[in-house]
Amino acid sequence: MELVPLDDYRRLPEAEMVARAEGFAAQLGRRRTVRDFADDPVPEAVVLAAIRAATTAPSGANQQPWHFCLIGKGELRAELRAAAEAEERAFYAERAGPEWLEALAPLGTDWRKPFLETAPWLIAVFAERHGIAADGARRKHYYVGESVGIATGLLLATLHRAGLVTLTHTPSPMGFLNRVCGRPEREKPFILIVTGYPAADARTPAAARVRKPLDQVLSRR
Ligand code: IYR
């Protein structure tokens, strides 16, 4: 094992640490999940940089068990929307069940997913359940969900920081994403991120703005 020094690290003054953390938290607090997208184009460089940010995430044994399929506007979109809406129709009609539908009611979601055709970029995030070694053998991956979840968080934070809005879409099940993206079976669709500008008349549910106060989610010992 080779070790290298932290040559680009420097401590910040305490007041600056607090100011930076507070400023970043306030900016993240302005992130909204949006479902109404404008169809205006967004430079690919923005989403590529956000994906690059996502790939800096820590991961189990640094195996980086993720794949990002970037889907621009094109003929795939109609197929993808139809496949997602077919799953969502079944989800809302049967699969969800009353308790899940009740939990979702304040968000006002339904099976219709027009944003899958409108938004300029979709990013399908896949989790590599296992890797393939140089000799073709199956290589076990560790903490895959944690790793891909952290990477997705960094992706969302960077897109937000860049001035775009996002939707974390979870069609259930999402197997059609393997076909649309041409990904192997060992990669499990993790989440579909929709990103772009909000539509001029975009509205978000009031209920989604309520965040639990710190004293409900924090304890100290
Ligand atoms: N996948 C469905 C349902 C859905 C589920 C949860 I949990 C949400 O927070 C939002 C939606 C859909 O995308 O509509």
Boltz pocket constraint, residues with backbone or C-beta under 6 A from the ligand:
constraints:
  - pocket:
      binder: B
      contacts: [[A, 88], [A, 91], [A, 104], [A, 107], [A, 109], [A, 110], [A, 111], [A, 168], [A, 169], [A, 170], [A, 171], [A, 172]]
      max_distance: 6.0
